[in-house]
């Protein structure tokens, strides 16, 4: 008995879709659409960051998304999509760096958000620096802020 190409395509598509949906469910994919910091700790690699954030002073003022994602709607969901793809690929292929490291793109988002929330405190310092606004980076001095020991 010969299987028709359309039947084979339907079976293949069903298998790929089924595996994708199962993986999304298993990885608690819908939790990543929330702002709940526990979603960031779904991955074992983020447990230390989540625990340290809970003990930090930022716990009362900011969630993960407040620091690590753009604040406007479209850029936020673009960043969530890029990060979700990168994280799922890295965990599926088991080629993630441990300890986790921030990417240059996410570092720039973090820097913008630090300056946005603390603008009243840093505007004069950053504005008067001879090297311009990019010469001074918040994490240069405050590396453990939000995720301290």
C-alpha angles and dihedrals in degrees: 000000000000120000114225117237092242091053091048090049091050092049093047092047091049092051093049092045092046093050091047093051092045091050091047091051094044091050090050089242097174091060089069090067089065130078092231109127090215087073088065089056094055086099115069090224091067098049094097092050092048093049093047092048089053089057096043129094089245089066090084095045110032142031125207092268092052091063104025104042133054113261099228118085105242098042089045093057093042089054091045090051094048092045092045092051093046093047095046092047093048094048094044092050092037091227100124122129117248120236090040116249129206117242121233090251093051091044090057090050090050092049092051091049094048090053092044095053095040098036095126090055100042107029095091094044095048095039094052097045112114093222094059129241095307094055093070116058121188093221090055088079102013101047095141097043109126092010104047126155 
